[in-house]
Amino acid sequence: MVVGLTRAAGVEEHLDPSLLQRLLEALQDFDATRLDPITTIYVHLTDRTLEAGEGVVRVEDVGPATLGQVRDWLTHPFTRDQIRHRVRVRPVLDADAVVAGDRYEFTRPMRELGTCRMPLEVFPYGTRATRAADNDHPIRYQHGPNSPPGQTTMENLAKRWLLETVEGSGAT
C-alpha cells in the first residue's frame, strides 16, 4: 500500500510490479539537481574589482560586501560542479555596447541597464524598486511606417510603476 493514498470502497488494488520496475529504470539516469531552483544574485562591481579579484561590491537587497564574501556565499557548502545548477551568472553589462532599437520593446540589455541606472522608480520621491517595473518611453514612441528610427534608447527609458492614460483609448 502506498502511504498517503486511500483506496475507494469496493475497488481492488492492482499493482503491476513490471510498471514499477520500468519507472525505476527510466529514473535511473535522471539528474534531480535539474529541478533545483535557480538563484540570480545581482552584484554591482567596478572593472578594477573584477580585474583584481578583490574589493568591495554592492549586492542588491543586501548592501555592501567584499568580493570574497560573495565568492563564499556562492561556493559554500557546494562544490564548483553544483554551482551551475543553483546560481545564474550573467555577463558584465557594458552600456557602450547597447545600441538604439527600431522597435517598441526594450532589449534585455537595455532593461537590465535601466534597472541598474534607476534602481528606484523615477516618480518624484519614488521608493519602490524597479526590477519588476514597466519599461516606458518618456518621449512617446511613434508607431507607423514613417516613424523616426532609433526611438528605443537608454536615453528614452524610464522605469515606472504608474499607468498613464493612452490618448483616445480610454485605457489607463
DRENDO-1510 file (C-alpha; in Angstrom, 1 decimal, always signed):
<recs>
REC; n; res; u; v; w
REC; 1; MET; +0.0; +0.0; +0.0 .
REC; 2; VAL; +1.3; +3.5; -0.9 .
REC; 3; VAL; +1.4; +5.9; +2.0 .
REC; 4; GLY; -0.9; +8.9; +1.7 .
REC; 5; LEU; -3.3; +7.3; -0.8 .
REC; 6; THR; -6.6; +5.8; +0.2 .
REC; 7; ARG; -8.5; +3.1; -1.7 .
REC; 8; ALA; -12.1; +3.7; -2.6 .
REC; 9; ALA; -14.6; +1.2; -1.1 .
REC; 10; GLY; -15.1; -1.8; -3.4 .
REC; 11; VAL; -12.1; -1.0; -5.7 .
REC; 12; GLU; -9.4; -3.7; -5.9 .
REC; 13; GLU; -5.8; -2.7; -5.7 .
REC; 14; HIS; -3.9; -3.8; -8.8 .
REC; 15; LEU; -0.1; -3.2; -8.5 .
REC; 16; ASP; +1.9; -4.1; -11.6 .
REC; 17; PRO; +5.5; -4.9; -10.5 .
REC; 18; SER; +6.7; -4.5; -14.1 .
REC; 19; LEU; +5.4; -1.0; -14.2 .
REC; 20; LEU; +7.3; -0.1; -11.1 .
REC; 21; GLN; +10.4; -1.7; -12.5 .
REC; 22; ARG; +10.1; +0.3; -15.7 .
REC; 23; LEU; +9.6; +3.5; -13.8 .
REC; 24; LEU; +12.8; +2.9; -11.7 .
REC; 25; GLU; +14.8; +2.1; -14.8 .
REC; 26; ALA; +13.6; +5.3; -16.5 .
REC; 27; LEU; +14.6; +7.4; -13.5 .
REC; 28; GLN; +18.0; +5.7; -13.1 .
REC; 29; ASP; +19.8; +8.4; -15.2 .
REC; 30; PHE; +17.6; +11.3; -14.0 .
REC; 31; ASP; +19.5; +14.2; -12.6 .
REC; 32; ALA; +17.3; +15.6; -9.8 .
REC; 33; THR; +19.6; +18.7; -9.5 .
REC; 34; ARG; +18.0; +19.9; -12.7 .
REC; 35; LEU; +14.9; +20.7; -10.5 .
REC; 36; ASP; +16.9; +22.8; -8.1 .
REC; 37; PRO; +15.7; +26.5; -8.1 .
REC; 38; ILE; +18.0; +28.9; -9.9 .
REC; 39; THR; +19.0; +31.9; -7.9 .
REC; 40; THR; +20.0; +35.2; -9.5 .
REC; 41; ILE; +22.3; +37.4; -7.4 .
REC; 42; TYR; +22.8; +40.9; -8.7 .
REC; 43; VAL; +26.4; +42.0; -7.8 .
REC; 44; HIS; +27.5; +45.5; -8.9 .
REC; 45; LEU; +31.2; +45.9; -9.1 .
REC; 46; THR; +33.8; +48.0; -10.9 .
REC; 47; ASP; +36.2; +46.8; -13.6 .
REC; 48; ARG; +39.1; +47.4; -11.1 .
REC; 49; THR; +37.5; +45.0; -8.6 .
REC; 50; LEU; +36.8; +42.4; -11.3 .
REC; 51; GLU; +40.4; +42.6; -12.6 .
REC; 52; ALA; +42.0; +42.5; -9.1 .
REC; 53; GLY; +39.7; +39.7; -7.8 .
REC; 54; GLU; +39.1; +41.6; -4.6 .
REC; 55; GLY; +37.4; +44.7; -3.3 .
REC; 56; VAL; +34.0; +46.0; -2.2 .
REC; 57; VAL; +30.9; +45.2; -4.2 .
REC; 58; ARG; +27.2; +46.0; -3.8 .
REC; 59; VAL; +24.7; +43.1; -3.7 .
REC; 60; GLU; +21.1; +44.1; -4.5 .
REC; 61; ASP; +18.8; +43.7; -1.5 .
REC; 62; VAL; +21.8; +43.0; +0.8 .
REC; 63; GLY; +24.2; +46.0; +0.6 .
REC; 64; PRO; +28.0; +46.3; +0.5 .
REC; 65; ALA; +30.1; +43.2; +0.8 .
REC; 66; THR; +33.6; +42.1; -0.2 .
REC; 67; LEU; +34.1; +40.1; -3.3 .
REC; 68; GLY; +35.5; +37.3; -1.1 .
REC; 69; GLN; +32.2; +37.2; +0.9 .
REC; 70; VAL; +30.2; +36.8; -2.3 .
REC; 71; ARG; +32.6; +34.1; -3.5 .
REC; 72; ASP; +32.0; +32.2; -0.2 .
REC; 73; TRP; +28.2; +32.6; -0.5 .
REC; 74; LEU; +28.3; +31.1; -4.0 .
REC; 75; THR; +30.6; +28.2; -3.2 .
REC; 76; HIS; +29.9; +27.1; +0.4 .
REC; 77; PRO; +28.9; +24.3; +1.1 .
REC; 78; PHE; +28.5; +23.3; -2.6 .
REC; 79; THR; +31.2; +22.1; -4.9 .
REC; 80; ARG; +32.1; +24.0; -8.0 .
REC; 81; ASP; +30.1; +21.5; -10.2 .
REC; 82; GLN; +26.9; +22.1; -8.2 .
REC; 83; ILE; +27.1; +25.9; -8.5 .
REC; 84; ARG; +25.9; +26.0; -12.1 .
REC; 85; HIS; +22.6; +24.4; -11.0 .
REC; 86; ARG; +21.9; +26.8; -8.3 .
REC; 87; VAL; +23.2; +30.2; -9.3 .
REC; 88; ARG; +22.7; +32.1; -12.6 .
REC; 89; VAL; +25.8; +34.0; -13.7 .
REC; 90; ARG; +25.3; +36.8; -16.2 .
REC; 91; PRO; +28.0; +38.7; -18.1 .
REC; 92; VAL; +29.0; +42.2; -17.2 .
REC; 93; LEU; +26.7; +44.8; -18.8 .
REC; 94; ASP; +28.5; +47.3; -21.0 .
REC; 95; ALA; +26.5; +50.4; -21.5 .
REC; 96; ASP; +28.6; +51.4; -24.5 .
REC; 97; ALA; +27.7; +48.2; -26.3 .
REC; 98; VAL; +23.9; +48.8; -26.2 .
REC; 99; VAL; +22.6; +50.2; -29.4 .
REC; 100; ALA; +19.3; +52.0; -30.2 .
REC; 101; GLY; +16.4; +50.0; -31.4 .
REC; 102; ASP; +13.8; +50.5; -34.1 .
REC; 103; ARG; +11.1; +48.5; -32.2 .
REC; 104; TYR; +8.9; +49.5; -29.3 .
REC; 105; GLU; +10.1; +46.8; -26.9 .
REC; 106; PHE; +13.4; +47.5; -25.0 .
REC; 107; THR; +16.0; +44.8; -25.4 .
REC; 108; ARG; +17.1; +42.6; -22.4 .
REC; 109; PRO; +20.4; +44.6; -22.0 .
REC; 110; MET; +18.5; +47.9; -22.1 .
REC; 111; ARG; +16.1; +46.6; -19.4 .
REC; 112; GLU; +18.9; +45.3; -17.2 .
REC; 113; LEU; +20.9; +48.5; -17.6 .
REC; 114; GLY; +17.8; +50.6; -16.9 .
REC; 115; THR; +17.3; +48.8; -13.6 .
REC; 116; CYS; +21.0; +49.3; -12.7 .
REC; 117; ARG; +20.8; +53.0; -13.6 .
REC; 118; MET; +17.4; +53.5; -11.9 .
REC; 119; PRO; +17.0; +51.1; -9.0 .
REC; 120; LEU; +14.0; +53.1; -7.8 .
REC; 121; GLU; +11.1; +54.4; -9.7 .
REC; 122; VAL; +11.5; +57.8; -11.4 .
REC; 123; PHE; +8.4; +59.3; -10.0 .
REC; 124; PRO; +9.3; +62.1; -7.6 .
REC; 125; TYR; +10.0; +60.7; -4.1 .
REC; 126; GLY; +9.8; +57.2; -5.5 .
REC; 127; THR; +10.8; +54.4; -3.1 .
REC; 128; ARG; +9.7; +51.3; -5.0 .
REC; 129; ALA; +12.4; +49.0; -6.6 .
REC; 130; THR; +12.2; +48.9; -10.3 .
REC; 131; ARG; +13.3; +45.3; -11.2 .
REC; 132; ALA; +9.6; +44.5; -12.0 .
REC; 133; ALA; +8.5; +47.9; -13.0 .
REC; 134; ASP; +7.4; +48.8; -16.5 .
REC; 135; ASN; +9.9; +49.9; -19.1 .
REC; 136; ASP; +8.5; +53.1; -20.6 .
REC; 137; HIS; +9.3; +55.7; -23.3 .
REC; 138; PRO; +9.1; +59.1; -21.5 .
REC; 139; ILE; +9.1; +60.6; -25.0 .
REC; 140; ARG; +6.1; +58.9; -26.7 .
REC; 141; TYR; +7.1; +56.2; -29.1 .
REC; 142; GLN; +5.8; +57.0; -32.7 .
REC; 143; HIS; +4.3; +54.0; -34.5 .
REC; 144; GLY; +4.0; +53.6; -38.2 .
REC; 145; PRO; +5.9; +53.3; -41.4 .
REC; 146; ASN; +7.2; +56.9; -41.3 .
REC; 147; SER; +8.2; +56.8; -37.6 .
REC; 148; PRO; +11.8; +58.0; -36.9 .
REC; 149; PRO; +14.4; +55.3; -36.4 .
REC; 150; GLY; +16.2; +54.6; -33.1 .
REC; 151; GLN; +13.5; +55.7; -30.8 .
REC; 152; THR; +14.1; +52.9; -28.2 .
REC; 153; THR; +17.3; +54.1; -26.5 .
REC; 154; MET; +18.7; +54.2; -23.0 .
REC; 155; GLU; +18.1; +58.0; -23.0 .
REC; 156; ASN; +14.4; +57.3; -23.7 .
REC; 157; LEU; +13.9; +54.6; -21.0 .
REC; 158; ALA; +12.1; +55.2; -17.7 .
REC; 159; LYS; +11.2; +52.6; -15.1 .
REC; 160; ARG; +7.7; +53.3; -13.9 .
REC; 161; TRP; +5.0; +51.8; -11.8 .
REC; 162; LEU; +2.4; +54.4; -12.8 .
REC; 163; LEU; -0.1; +53.7; -15.5 .
REC; 164; GLU; -0.9; +56.6; -17.8 .
REC; 165; THR; -4.0; +57.1; -19.9 .
REC; 166; VAL; -3.3; +56.3; -23.5 .
REC; 167; GLU; -4.8; +59.0; -25.7 .
REC; 168; GLY; -8.1; +58.1; -27.2 .
REC; 169; SER; -8.1; +54.5; -26.0 .
REC; 170; GLY; -9.8; +55.1; -22.6 .
REC; 171; ALA; -7.2; +52.6; -21.1 .
REC; 172; THR; -5.3; +53.5; -18.0 .
</recs>
